[in-house]
Structure formats: C-alpha cells, structure tokens
Amino acid sequence: MADDLIRKLEIGFDAQRSGNAAKAEQMYKQVLDAEAGNKHALNLLGALCVNSNRPREAVDFLTKAIVADPQEAQAHANIGLAFKDLGQAVAAARHLLEATRLNQQNPMVFNNLGNVLRELDQPKKAIQAYDKALRIDPNFSECWSNLASAFKDTGEYETGLKAIDKALELEPDLAQAFSNRGDIRLQQGRFEEALDDYQTAIRINPNFT
C-alpha cells in the first residue's frame, strides 16, 4: 500500500477516535477513490457508518471489505452490528459467529453475539456467549448486566440477580444494570423494588428510553 494511503488511513483513524467523524469519512473515501478495494478503508468506513446509525451504508462497505478479505474478523463483527441495527438478527448472528471463530479473544464480539442470540429467543446460547466474553474480561460490567437478562429469560432469577450485583460492583452507576434488575424483580412480583430500580436508572440516565 502506498505511503500516502497509509497516512490518510492514519489521519482518518485519529480523527475518528477524537470524534471528528466527518474528517475520518473524508480520509477513508479519499483512500477508496485511489484504491476501491482497500479493505482497511472499507472496514473503517463501515464501522463509522455503524456508529453513526447508517447501517445500510455500513453493510455495503463491509460486504466489500469481506470480499476483499473473508478472514477479517473485525469486518464480520462490524457487519453483524449493522445487520442487528437493520433488524436482521439471523444475518447478524451468522457474521458475529464467524467473527468469534476468527478471533476468540474479543469480549465485545461475544457480548454482541449474546445480545443477538437473545433477540433470536436463544437465551441459553446467549448465556454461553456472555460467559466466553467474561472469561476474557471479567470486569466487563455491561456484559454481566446482559448475562443477568439472559438468566431472566430462562427463569433463573436469583442467578440473574447475582450477575447484576457483579455488574454494579464493577460500575455502580450503570443504568442498564438497574433497569435489568427491575425487569427481574418485575418477573418475581417485587413491584416496589422494581419501581425503585427503574427510577434509579432514569436518575442516572434521564434519556434511558
């Protein structure tokens, strides 16, 4: 790859990390203008589109990235998120599974796979995915909270509450954990406690739909 293209990718990546998505997109597209099949630019631009709520564009870029390199785990992980955002959970699960096959050390991908498996009403498989994520990163508070929701789906409420305790031990202000604990307590008929949890979640994050 020419040095000037590498430099543009670096500039784009730095801009993306600093929150300047417009600058990053400009750099990635300049790379693609010079080299339409550049897998790095396609993958980075696809990820940018996922993060900016443009999943259809993301699928277009990431499909090309996978054609360029079918063994690129991150491209499969990113397109899995794009399909999830499009409501295509089966396609999302297929690509996330492939991403975990290609790279078994990324806890975020296992966590995302678990979320999609829950959407597909496969909570036991979701629990396995979350467990793999937590073996890699035991301090992944959001994943502990997601694991609790999967246990709620299987009716294992007390086990789910223990997972919530771990999530809140790691991150006491995790609104999602309070909301998920509210869901479990609601299923248990502990309505006042559930209400307290939901209200706490809203206090922490007033925009938590």
C-alpha positions, 0 to 999 in steps of 0.5 A: 500500500502506498505511503500516502494511503497509509497516512490518510488511513492514519489521519482518518483513524485519529480523527475518528477516535477524537470524534471528528467523524466527518474528517475520518469519512473524508480520509477513508473515501479519499483512500477508496477513490485511489484504491476501491478495494482497500479493505482497511478503508472499507472496514473503517468506513463501515464501522463509522457508518455503524456508529453513526446509525447508517447501517445500510451504508455500513453493510455495503462497505463491509460486504466489500471489505469481506470480499476483499478479505473473508478472514477479517474478523473485525469486518464480520463483527462490524457487519453483524452490528449493522445487520442487528441495527437493520433488524436482521438478527439471523444475518447478524448472528451468522457474521458475529459467529464467524467473527468469534471463530476468527478471533476468540479473544474479543469480549465485545464480539461475544457480548454482541453475539449474546445480545443477538442470540437473545433477540433470536429467543436463544437465551441459553446460547446467549448465556454461553456467549456472555460467559466466553466474553467474561472469561476474557474480561471479567470486569466487563460490567455491561456484559454481566448486566446482559448475562443477568437478562439472559438468566431472566429469560430462562427463569433463573432469577436469583442467578440473574440477580447475582450477575447484576450485583457483579455488574454494579460492583464493577460500575455502580452507576450503570443504568442498564444494570438497574433497569435489568434488575427491575425487569427481574424483580418485575418477573418475581412480583417485587413491584416496589423494588422494581419501581425503585430500580427503574427510577434509579436508572432514569436518575442516572440516565434521564434519556434511558428510553 
